[in-house]
Amino acid sequence: MFRRLNHRSFIEPDFLLAAYAAGYFPMAESRDGPIGWLSPDPRAILPLEALRISRSLRQTLKKRIFEVRINTAFEQVMRCCAEREETWISEEIVASYIGLHHFGHAHSVETWQEGALVGGLYGVAIGGAFFGESMFSKVREASKVALALLVERMRERRFELLDTQYLTPHLASLGAVEISREEYLRLLTRALQLRCRFD
């Protein structure tokens, strides 16, 4: 399902939160293109109990090769996620999520190495749901470490739903699955009733 948004400099935080609560998320058609609203069927989620941690990732976590930080470089994480030949993260998207970050709903999980940002992810937290938007990695397994710490944090704080939007081979290897939009909305409704704090 795709709905086009008229050109504007950013999306108001209240409107963005209402869209997520209704099962929609925005994507720009290109780096400079218009924004559309999507609610895919099927929808991909990563069940928190189903995260697959490989032997190599387990060793990386044990050795603490990376320093993991929360919300210390939100805009930088977004821009690193957009550093690819084709991206849906336009300047309007960046401005919109920075606004949501200032309101305490958009968050980044960052992996650092020797003072440099080398991986991470960002997304939106509402109630007991976290909507993963994008991730990047400049060093092997840096983004996987961020995801593992995200899941750990969500478990500790009793979140219930980790939305990954679409299923990719990479996410499938980590335990993500597809469910119907109807089932997704059922899980979303339940998660939104919870009062969880991400930060």
N, C-alpha and C positions, 0 to 999 in steps of 0.2 A: 504494500500500500504506500503510495507516494503522493504527497501534497506539497505544492510549491508555495514558498513564502515570498511575498513582495520584497524587493530590495530594501534593506535598511542597514544601519551601521552596526547594530547589535540586537540581540533578542533580550527582551526584558526578563529579569530573573523569575518573576512570578509566572509569566507565560511559559517559560522553559520548564519550571517545576511542574506546572499543571499538565504540560505535554507528557513528561515522564510518567506522571501519575496515571495518565490515560493510556500508556503503552507506546508512546511515540518518542522518537529522538530525531534531531536534525543532522543533516549532512549537506555540505555544499557539493554542487556538481563538479567543481574543480577548484583550483586555488583561488580563482577570481569569479567563480560562477555563483548563481543564485542558490539559495538554501531550500531544500525539500524536507518534508517530514515523513518518516518511515515507521511502519509498524509491521515487520515481516512475519510471515507465516510459512514455514515454522520459524521459531525463535530459538536462539542458542542460549543456554545457561550453563554455568559450571556449578554443579552441586557441591557444597562446601565439604561434604564428607568424601567426595570422589576425586579430589585433586591427586593426580599421579606425580609422585616425586621420584625421579630416576635415581639410580645409584650415584651418578656423577653430580646431580644437583644436590643430593643429600650430603655428599662429601664437601661440595662448595659451601653449603649452609653451615656445616660443622666447622669448617676451617675459617669461617667469617672473613672471606676474601673481600667482601664488600661491606661498606657502612650503609645502613639503610636509614633514610630520613623520611619524615612525613611533612608535606606542605612547606618545605623550605625553598623550593624553586619551581613553583607551579607553572608559571608562564614559560620557563625554560623547558620544562618537560613537554608542554604542548608544542612548542616550536621544534623540539627534537623529533617528536612524533610526526610532524609535518614535513620533515626533511626527506622527501622522497620525490621521485619523478612525477608521480601522480598522487594528489592528495585531496581529501574532502575537507581538510582543516583550513578553511579560509581565514582571512583577517576578521571577518564578521564572527566566525565561530570562536576564534581566539578571544576577541573582545567580550563575547557573550559569556564564555566560561570563566574568564577572569572576574567578571561581575558576579557570577554565581559563587566563585571562590571567596570573594569578599563577604558574601552573605553566609558563608560557612557550609555550603552544600557541595561544592566541587573540591576534590582533593587529589593530591599527587603522592605516590609512593615512589621514592627515589633510591637508586643504588649509586653510591659514590666510591671512587677508588683513587687514592692519593690526591684527594681534593678536587677531583673532576667528576662531573655527572656523566655516568657511563650507561645508564639504563633507567627504566622506570615506566610508570603508567599513570593515567589520570582517569577520573570518573566522577560520578555524581552519587551522593548518598542522601536518601530520603527514607525516613522511618527505618525499617529493617532490610532495605534493599540498597544494593550498590550497583550502579550501571557503569560497567567498564566501557570506556570510550576508545582508548588507543594505548599502545605500548611501544617502546623502542629499546634497542640494545646496541651499544657500540662495542661491548666486550662480551664474549661468550657467556651465556647464562645470566647476564645481568638483569634482563627483563623477567626471566623465570624466578629469580630470587625475589624481585619485587612482587610478583604474583603470589608466591608462597607466603610472603609476609602479609600481603593483603588478606589472604584466606585465613591466616592465623589470627589476624586482628579482628576479622569479621566473626570468627568463631568465639573469640574471647568476649566480644561485645554483643553476642547473641543476634547477629544479623542472620537472615534466612535466605536471601536471594542474591545471587551474583549473576547479573545479566551480562552476557558477552555479545549479544545482538545477532551476529552471524557465526556459523561454524566454519572454521578454517582447519586445515590439517594440523597446524601447529596447536590450536586450541583443543582439537580432538585428542591429540597425543597427551594433553594435560588433564583430560577427563571431561571436557565440555561435551554436551549432548544437545540434540534438537528436541523441542517439544512443540505442540500445537500452540497457536496464538491463544486459543481458548484456555488451555492449561496454564499458559504463561500469565494471562490476566488474572486467573484464579490465584496463582501464587503471589502475584504482585499485590492484589487486594489485601491478602493476608499480611504480607510483609509491611505494607504501608501503615498498618494499624499498630505496629510496634514502635516503641520509643527507644531508639538506639543512638548512641553518640559515636561518631567515627573518630573525632580528634580528642 
